Each structure stands twice: as C-alpha cells, then as structure tokens.
Amino acid sequence: MRNVAILIFPDVEILDFCGPFEVFSVASEVAAPSAFNVFTVAQQAGPLRARYGLSVTPHYALENVPQPHVLLVPGGQGTRPLLSNASVLEWIRARSATAELTLSVCTGSLLLAKAGLLDGLETTTHWATLDLLRQLAPKATVHTDRRYVDNGRIVCSAGVAAGIDMSLHIVERLLGTEAATKTARYIDYPWRAGS
C-alpha cells in the first residue's frame, strides 16, 4: 500500500486536492483494493478554510505525517503566502527527496519551483500563472499546452481539473491501464488510456 499525502493549506483550490483525493481513493476501492492510503496534511492540526470558505480538517499536521510514497501539492491562492514559508518549503523538499513520486496540481508547481525541485525539468501550471512559474523556475521548461508533464519522479499538471487527468495517469503508471480505466469509469470521467 502506498501512502498518498495531499498537502492542504488556507485558500487551497478545492478541486485541486479533492479531485486527486477521489481518484486515488476510488482506485484503491474499485480497481486495486488497498493500493493507496490517501490522507491530507497541513502545517497545523485543526480545521482550515479552503477556497470559497469550505472548512476542511486535515488528517495530519506536518510533524506527525506518515512517510508519503506519493506527495501531492495542490494550488490555489493560498500558495502565494507559502512561497515565503520556509518550514513548509523545507517539508516539501525533504518529503519529495524520499517519496516515490511528487505531484503538483495548478499553482502547486510554484511551491515545487520555490523549493528548487523543478530545475532542469519540464513543467506546467495554471494558464494564468505561467509567467510567474517561469520566474520561479528559470531553469525549467514551462509548457503552455499540456494537461500534465511527467518527468518520472516529478509530475506537474495544469490548472484545477487537470489534476484529475494527472492522477488517472499516475494510477495507470502504478497499477496499469485496466485500473485507471475502471477508476475513470466509476467517477464517470472522460479519460482514455495513455492520454
């Protein structure tokens, strides 16, 4: 079983983290039983307000989270204050070093860039922040026309709903095409193998 840790924070974009949470959870239920242990993690314990006022309570705080095999960093307006949060950036850097995969959705890629994880790689982000990503990751190749970019250990998706495409791609990578197809069918999401 792989631990999938999804970082959340105040003003996190809802679908950025909920879409992947759903994909990995459904894959573990209908396609490959117990493949993933999916949980959320935040800088501190207790409820936080996601985008549009949704209250969310993380499963873990940074200091007591189980070691993730897959680390997912979503986006949203809340990424901007985190760009200067040294403890969160160091946590991302340290967990990414030992994780099998590090994923970003939308402006989560800004945090990967600020943590120094995108140098020399290909990446993408939400269309409205492509220039900011170029500033934060000048040694990366920023794509403007891809739903996600797979570098092997680090995979980045474009904005919001693109995180679902990326997550299905990761399910396909880790568990096979049949598992990803079953997952997409269950959530009634238009996806095709290899896309």
C-alpha positions as CSV (number, residue, x, y, z in Angstrom):
1,M,0.0,0.0,0.0
2,R,1.3,3.5,-0.9
3,N,0.7,6.5,1.3
4,V,-0.6,9.4,-0.8
5,A,-0.1,12.6,1.2
6,I,-2.0,15.6,-0.1
7,L,-0.9,18.9,1.3
8,I,-3.7,21.4,2.1
9,F,-3.5,25.0,3.4
10,P,-5.7,28.0,3.8
11,D,-7.3,29.1,0.5
12,V,-6.3,25.8,-1.3
13,E,-8.3,25.3,-4.5
14,I,-10.9,22.7,-3.7
15,L,-10.8,20.6,-6.9
16,D,-7.0,20.7,-6.9
17,F,-7.0,18.4,-3.9
18,C,-10.4,16.8,-3.9
19,G,-10.1,15.6,-7.5
20,P,-6.9,13.6,-6.9
21,F,-8.2,12.5,-3.4
22,E,-11.2,11.0,-5.2
23,V,-9.1,9.4,-8.0
24,F,-6.7,7.7,-5.7
25,S,-9.4,6.6,-3.2
26,V,-11.6,5.2,-5.9
27,A,-8.7,3.4,-7.5
28,S,-8.0,1.8,-4.1
29,E,-11.6,0.7,-3.7
30,V,-12.8,-0.4,-7.1
31,A,-9.7,-1.2,-9.2
32,A,-6.9,-2.4,-6.9
33,P,-8.0,-2.9,-3.3
34,S,-5.8,-1.2,-0.7
35,A,-3.4,0.2,-3.3
36,F,-3.4,3.6,-1.7
37,N,-3.8,5.1,1.8
38,V,-4.9,8.7,0.9
39,F,-4.8,11.4,3.5
40,T,-4.5,15.2,3.9
41,V,-1.7,17.0,5.8
42,A,-1.4,20.7,6.8
43,Q,1.1,22.8,8.6
44,Q,-1.0,22.7,11.7
45,A,-3.8,20.5,13.1
46,G,-7.4,21.7,13.1
47,P,-9.8,23.0,10.5
48,L,-8.7,25.4,7.8
49,R,-10.7,27.3,5.2
50,A,-10.2,26.2,1.6
51,R,-11.1,28.4,-1.4
52,Y,-14.7,29.8,-1.2
53,G,-14.9,29.1,2.5
54,L,-15.0,25.3,2.6
55,S,-13.9,24.1,6.0
56,V,-11.5,21.2,5.9
57,T,-9.8,19.3,8.7
58,P,-6.5,17.7,7.7
59,H,-5.8,14.1,8.8
60,Y,-2.3,15.1,10.0
61,A,0.0,18.0,10.8
62,L,3.4,18.2,9.1
63,E,5.3,17.0,12.2
64,N,3.4,13.7,12.5
65,V,2.5,12.6,9.0
66,P,3.3,9.1,7.8
67,Q,6.1,8.9,5.2
68,P,4.4,9.5,1.8
69,H,5.2,7.4,-1.2
70,V,3.3,9.9,-3.2
71,L,3.3,13.6,-2.3
72,L,0.7,15.8,-3.9
73,V,0.9,19.6,-3.7
74,P,-2.2,21.4,-4.9
75,G,-2.6,25.0,-5.8
76,G,-4.9,28.0,-5.2
77,Q,-4.4,31.5,-3.9
78,G,-3.1,30.0,-0.7
79,T,0.2,29.1,-2.5
80,R,1.3,32.7,-2.6
81,P,1.9,33.1,1.2
82,L,3.5,29.7,1.3
83,L,6.2,30.9,-1.2
84,S,7.8,32.7,1.8
85,N,7.1,30.0,4.3
86,A,10.4,28.4,4.9
87,S,9.2,25.5,7.1
88,V,6.6,24.3,4.5
89,L,9.1,24.6,1.6
90,E,11.6,22.6,3.6
91,W,9.0,20.0,4.4
92,I,8.1,19.7,0.7
93,R,11.8,19.5,-0.2
94,A,12.5,16.8,2.4
95,R,9.5,14.7,1.7
96,S,10.0,14.9,-2.0
97,A,13.5,13.6,-1.6
98,T,12.2,10.3,-0.1
99,A,8.9,10.0,-1.9
100,E,8.5,7.7,-4.9
101,L,6.5,10.5,-6.7
102,T,6.0,14.2,-6.2
103,L,3.0,15.7,-7.9
104,S,1.7,19.2,-8.3
105,V,-1.7,20.5,-9.4
106,C,-2.2,24.0,-10.7
107,T,-0.1,26.6,-8.8
108,G,1.3,23.8,-6.5
109,S,4.1,23.9,-9.1
110,L,5.1,27.3,-7.8
111,L,5.9,25.7,-4.4
112,L,7.9,23.0,-6.1
113,A,9.8,25.6,-8.0
114,K,10.5,27.7,-4.9
115,A,11.7,24.5,-3.2
116,G,14.2,24.1,-6.0
117,L,12.6,20.9,-7.3
118,L,12.0,21.9,-11.0
119,D,15.4,22.9,-12.1
120,G,16.2,21.3,-15.5
121,L,12.7,19.7,-15.7
122,E,9.7,20.2,-17.8
123,T,6.6,21.6,-16.0
124,T,3.3,23.4,-16.3
125,T,0.8,25.2,-14.2
126,H,-2.5,27.1,-14.4
127,W,-2.5,29.3,-17.5
128,A,-2.8,32.5,-15.5
129,T,0.5,31.9,-13.7
130,L,2.8,30.6,-16.4
131,D,4.9,33.7,-16.3
132,L,5.3,33.5,-12.5
133,L,6.3,29.9,-12.8
134,R,9.0,30.9,-15.4
135,Q,10.3,33.5,-12.9
136,L,10.4,31.0,-10.0
137,A,11.9,28.2,-12.1
138,P,14.1,29.8,-14.8
139,K,16.0,26.6,-15.4
140,A,12.8,24.7,-16.2
141,T,11.0,24.3,-19.5
142,V,7.4,25.6,-19.0
143,H,4.8,24.1,-21.2
144,T,1.6,26.1,-22.0
145,D,-0.4,23.4,-23.9
146,R,-0.2,20.2,-21.8
147,R,-2.7,18.9,-19.2
148,Y,0.3,17.4,-17.3
149,V,4.0,16.9,-17.7
150,D,5.6,13.6,-16.5
151,N,9.3,13.8,-15.6
152,G,9.5,10.4,-13.9
153,R,9.6,11.3,-10.2
154,I,8.1,14.7,-10.5
155,V,4.8,15.2,-12.4
156,C,3.0,18.6,-12.7
157,S,-0.4,19.3,-14.0
158,A,-2.1,22.4,-15.4
159,G,-5.0,24.1,-13.6
160,V,-7.6,22.7,-11.3
161,A,-9.4,19.8,-13.2
162,A,-6.2,18.8,-14.9
163,G,-5.2,17.3,-11.6
164,I,-7.8,14.6,-12.3
165,D,-6.1,13.7,-15.6
166,M,-2.7,13.6,-14.0
167,S,-4.0,11.4,-11.1
168,L,-5.5,8.9,-13.6
169,H,-2.2,8.9,-15.4
170,I,-0.4,8.1,-12.2
171,V,-2.9,5.3,-11.4
172,E,-2.2,3.9,-14.9
173,R,1.5,4.2,-14.3
174,L,1.4,2.5,-11.0
175,L,-1.4,0.0,-11.3
176,G,-2.0,-0.4,-15.1
177,T,-4.4,0.7,-17.7
178,E,-7.3,-1.5,-16.5
179,A,-7.2,0.0,-13.0
180,A,-7.1,3.5,-14.4
181,T,-10.0,2.8,-16.8
182,K,-12.1,1.3,-14.0
183,T,-11.4,4.3,-11.9
184,A,-12.3,6.8,-14.6
185,R,-15.5,4.8,-15.4
186,Y,-16.5,4.8,-11.7
187,I,-16.2,8.5,-11.4
188,D,-17.8,9.0,-14.8
189,Y,-14.8,11.0,-16.1
190,P,-13.9,11.2,-19.8
191,W,-10.4,9.7,-19.9
192,R,-8.7,7.4,-22.3
193,A,-5.6,5.2,-21.6
194,G,-2.3,6.9,-22.5
195,S,-3.8,10.4,-22.6
